[in-house]
């Protein structure tokens, strides 16, 4: 059982990680304001995340697991695939929020838990409850209405949702703990990231070192990536699964408000489409709470997306 004081801290950590993910578009937009494009932001995110991921592994004393992952060809190959997927996810997200498509990014992460549920039924033969089917159905209607409102498929939202869902599936299948897996992924990403930073510097096109604000913002890419993941991993192992299910909708809700306040187009049909997505999210969360009440109370043990190996709980996002 989780002690009351620890449960409160877990709740604070859970809210903290999703709040950071919710406000992270403002961080990337600030980097864009100093002149950095999505590729430069991603390069610095790759480089500085490695240092914090290394600190996390050191704190957890898991270097032996890192060595085991690096020396196992099959595990390393699958981590290579998961690295590619999370790189696609991160890059798409930065491009979206810095390109006036923050609402699309919000939709992608509303869809994510519903996609995870569908993938669990399809790939892992997990039984879909009636509420699960209703939630997925509502989300499907929302996506269709979104396509009608935009005049094309919401490809940014779908790419974010499906890339992270696929990432979670692979991490679920690999026998590597959260921290070591994240370190290996960051290690793979850091190599091209560092090469890009050095190339920009050689051309005089980089912004690192150009000014104190520019340097600090680019350095912030690492903590902005790893800190919420660490908070998530700590909270998810100490909170009921259903509670994390409710909290995971906090981030896209904040992102949605940011996009709306920044004046992104939100016509009546698009707002209705979000209404269906929100309804699906509510059905999903209520279903999770109902299932949890039917189980014996116990501390939840959850892995990660980036820091959890269960795709139903999604950290390495954004």
N, C-alpha and C positions, 0 to 999 in steps of 0.2 A: 504494500500500500504506500502511496505517496503521502508524506507528512503534510499537514495543512500549510505550514510556512513554505515548504518546497513547492506545493501546488500553486500558491500565490505567485511565487517567483516564476514558475513555469508559464503561468498565464501572462505575466508581464513580458516574459521573453517571447512568447508566441505573438502577442499583440505587437511587440517591438519589431520582430522580423517582418511581419506582414505590413506594418506601417512603413518601414524602410523601403520594402518593395513597392509600396504604393506611391511614395514620394520620389522614388529613384528617377523618374523621368525628368524631374527638375534638376537633378545632378547632371544627367547627360546633356540636357539643354543648356546648362551653364557651361559645360565643356564646349558645346557647339558655339556658344556666344563668344568664346575667346578665339575662335577660328578653327578648332579641331573638327575634322569631318568624322563620319562614323568609323572609317577604317583606322584612323589614328587613335580614336577613343578605344576601339577594340584592341589595338596593339598594346596600349598601356594597360588596359584591363587584364590582358593575358599575362603581361610581365609582372605587374605588382600583385596580382592574385596569387602567383606562385609563392611569393615570400610569405604571405599570410597563411596559405595552405600548409606550407612547411612548418610554420609556427604551431599550427593546429595539430599536425601529426606529432610534432615534438612534445607538445603539452600532453597528448594522449599516449605517448610512448608507443607509437605504432609503426616505427621504421621497419620492423621485421616484416610487417604486412606489405609495406611498400616494395621491399626487396622481392617478396614472394610474387607480387603482381607483375613486377618488371621482368622476372625470370620465367614466368609461365606464358608460353607463346599464345595459347588460346585466350587466356585472360587479357593479355596485353592487346591482342587483336580486337577483342570486343570493347575494351576501353578506348581503342582507337576509333571505333565506330561511334561510341557514346560521345567522345570528344568532338567528332565532326558534327553530330546532331546538336550538341549544346553550343557549338560555335555558330551554327546556322541560326539557332534560337536567339542567342545574344546579339548577333549582328543585325538580324531582322528587327529585334526590339529597339536597338539604338537608332536604326534608320527610321523606324516608324515614329518614335517620339520626337526625333529631331527633324522629321519631315512633315509635320502637321497631321500625323495619323495616330495620335494618342488614343483616340476612341477605338480604333481598330485593335491596338495593343490590349486595351481593356477587354474587348470582346474575346480575344484569344485566350485570356486567362480565366474568363468566366466559363469558357467551353472546356478548359483542360480537365477538371474533375469529372465532367460528364463523359469526355472521351476516354478517360482512364477506366471508368465504369464499363463502358462498352467494350473496351479492349480486354478487360478482365473476363468478361463473359465469352468473348470470341476466342481468345488465345489460351486462357487459363481455366476455361470451363467453370467460371464462377457463376453462381446462380443469380440472375437479375430479378430483383423484387418488383412488385407491381409499381411501387413508387419510383424505382429506378427506370423502368420503361417509360413512365409518364415524364420524368425529368428529361430523358434523352429525346423523347418526342417533342416536348416543348422547345428544347434547344434547336432541334432540326427545323422547326417552324421559324424560329428566330433567325437562323442562318439564311433560310430561304427569303424571308422578308428583308433581311439585310442586303442580300444580293439584288432584290428588286429595287430597293432604295438607292443602291450605288450604281445599278446598271451593269454590274459584273459581280462575280464571286468575291467575297471579302478575303482575298488570297493572303493578305498580311495576317489576319486573324487565324485563318486556317493553318498557315505555315507555322505560326507560333504555337497553336494548340497541338497540332499533329507532331511537330518536331519534339516538343517536350514530352508528349505522350510516348513517342517511340523511345526517347531517351530513358524515361522511367521504366519502360518494359525491359530494355537491355540491362539497366542497373539492377533490376529485380532478379534477373537471371544470372548475374555474375556474383560469385562468392567472394566479394571484396567489401570490407567495411566502408562506411561513408567517408571518413577522413582520408585514408590511404587512396581510395578511388578518386576523390577530388584532387589530391595532390598529383597523381599520375596524369589526370586530364589536364591540369594546369601546366604540368611539366611539358606535355606534348604541345600545348598551345603557346607556351612561352617562347619556343624556338622561332616560329614564324613571326610572333609578336615582336620579339627583340630585333629580328632582321628588318622588319618594317620600320621600327623606330630609328634604327641606325641609318637606314636608307633615307628616311625623311630628313634626318639630321645632316647627312652628307650633302643633300640637295639644298639645305637651308630652308626646307619647307615645314619642318617640325615646330611645334609650339612649346615643347618641354624646355625649360630654361629661358624662354623668351621674356618672361616676367614672373614675378612671385605668384600672382593669382593664377596664371596659366599653369605653372608648375604644380601648385597645390591642387588644382582641380584635377589634373591628370594623375597625380599621385593618389587622389581619392578614389580612383577607379578600382583599386585593389580592395580597400576596406569596404566600399559600397557593394562589392561582390561577395566577399567572404564572410563579413560580420553577420549579415542576416541569415546566411546559411548555417553558421555556427549556432546562432540563437535558435533557429528552427530545430536543428538536430537535438539540442539540449531540451527544448520544450516538448518536442514530439515524444520523447521517451518518458515524460513525466505527466502528460495530460491525456485525458480520455480521447480516443480516436474521434468521437463525435464532436468534441470541442474544437479540435483542429479543423474538422470539416466545416464548422461555422466560420472560424477565423480566416480560412483560406479565401473567402470572398471579400475580405476587407481590402486587400491590395488592389484588385481590379476595380473596386468601387471608388477608391481614392483616385486611381488613374482616370476613371471615367469623369469624375468631377473636375480634375485638372484639365482634361481635354475640352470639356464643356465650357469651363471658365476662360479657356484660351481662345474661345470663339470658333472651334471646329464645327463644321456643318452638322446640324442635328435636326433634320426635318421630322415631320409627324410620323412618316412610315418607318424611319430609322429608329425613332423613339419607341414605337410599337414593337419593333424587332427586339430591342433591348428589353422591353417588358416581358416578352416570351423567355428570353435568356434568364432574366431575374427570376421569373416564375419557376423555371427549371432548377435554378440554383437553390431556391427556397425548398422545393420538393426534395431535392437531393439532401439538403441539410436536415430537414425534418425527418426524412427516412433514416439518416444516420443516427439521429438522436433517438428515434423510436427503437432501432435495433440495439443501441447501446443500453437502453433502459431494460431490455429483455435479457441482458447478460449480467453475470456477476460483476460487481464493481472491482476493478483492478487497475493498476497503473498501466497506461498504454506504453507499448514498446514499438516505436516506428522508426524506419530508416530514413532515407532521403532522396531527393532529386538533386544531385550534386551533393546532398548530405543525407539523403534517405534512399533506401533501395526499394521503396514501395511507391509505385507511380500514383497511388491515390493521394499521397502527400507530397507536395511539390516544391521544393526549395530551389535548386539551381536555376531557377527561372531568371528571366530578365538579366 
